[in-house]
């Protein structure tokens, strides 16, 4: 059974930091490209950051310079370090796993991030 379990969300003041984690089980982690997406109320889900199995990264323009994505293949975990948080970063953040060699895709259940004073 495949599971992606996100953690690390919460309430933080503007300018603060959070680190999200996504622990994967039931998959060969190194065979998957990993990504973080977010969805704010009334908006479509959008890509925040992605990382290949070779650790090449891609970040959306809205988070470049503030967020960093990384992965630890030995721990089957992908991270999203979020610094200088803004109220517009408020959303549910989802972890996604994309199989490199086919069409299998898995999603986590999401973790809420709220940036507010």
C-alpha positions in Angstrom: 0.0 0.0 0.0 1.4 3.3 -1.1 1.4 6.2 1.4 2.6 9.7 1.3 2.4 11.4 4.7 2.9 15.1 5.0 3.8 16.8 8.2 5.2 20.1 9.5 2.3 22.5 8.6 0.9 25.0 11.0 0.3 28.6 11.8 3.2 31.0 11.4 3.6 34.8 11.4 4.6 36.6 8.2 8.4 36.4 7.8 8.5 33.1 9.6 9.7 29.7 8.5 8.3 26.2 8.3 9.7 22.9 7.1 7.3 20.4 5.5 8.2 16.7 5.3 6.6 14.0 3.1 7.4 10.5 4.1 6.8 7.8 1.4 6.2 4.2 1.9 5.2 1.3 -0.5 7.2 2.7 -3.4 10.8 2.6 -4.6 11.4 6.2 -3.7 14.4 6.7 -6.0 12.2 5.8 -9.0 9.9 8.8 -8.4 10.1 12.5 -9.1 8.7 14.3 -6.1 6.8 17.5 -5.9 5.0 19.9 -3.6 1.8 21.5 -4.7 -0.5 23.9 -2.9 -4.2 24.8 -3.1 -5.6 28.0 -1.5 -9.4 28.4 -1.0 -11.2 29.1 -4.2 -8.0 28.5 -6.3 -6.6 25.7 -8.4 -3.9 23.5 -7.1 -0.5 24.8 -8.3 3.0 23.4 -8.4 5.3 24.9 -5.8 8.5 22.9 -6.2 9.7 19.7 -7.8 12.8 17.5 -7.5 14.0 14.7 -9.7 15.5 11.5 -8.5 18.8 13.0 -9.4 18.0 16.0 -7.2 17.6 18.6 -9.9 15.0 21.1 -8.7 12.4 23.4 -10.1 10.6 26.1 -8.2 7.7 28.4 -9.1 8.5 32.0 -9.6 6.4 33.0 -6.6 8.6 31.0 -4.2 12.1 31.3 -5.7 14.6 32.6 -3.2 12.4 31.8 -0.3 11.6 28.0 -0.6 13.9 25.1 -1.0 13.0 21.5 -2.0 15.3 18.6 -1.1 15.0 14.8 -0.7 16.7 12.1 1.3 16.4 8.9 -0.7 17.7 6.8 2.2 14.8 8.1 4.4 12.2 8.0 1.5 11.4 11.6 2.4 11.1 14.9 0.5 11.3 18.3 2.3 10.1 21.8 1.6 11.9 24.5 3.5 9.8 27.6 3.5 11.4 30.9 4.6 10.2 34.5 4.6 6.6 33.3 4.5 3.9 35.6 3.3 0.1 35.6 3.9 -0.4 34.6 0.2 1.5 31.3 1.0 -1.5 30.2 3.0 -2.8 27.0 1.5 -3.0 23.3 1.9 0.3 21.8 0.7 0.3 18.4 -1.0 3.1 16.0 -1.7 3.0 14.2 -5.1 5.0 11.3 -6.4 5.4 10.8 -10.2 6.8 7.5 -11.4 9.8 8.1 -13.8 9.0 5.1 -16.0 5.3 5.2 -16.3 2.1 6.9 -15.4 1.7 6.1 -11.8 1.0 9.1 -9.6 0.3 9.3 -5.9 -0.8 12.2 -3.7 -0.6 12.8 0.0 -3.5 13.9 2.1 -2.2 17.5 2.5 -1.0 19.7 5.4 -2.4 23.1 6.2 0.0 26.1 6.2 -1.5 29.4 7.5 0.6 32.6 7.5 -1.1 35.2 9.6 -0.3 37.7 12.3 
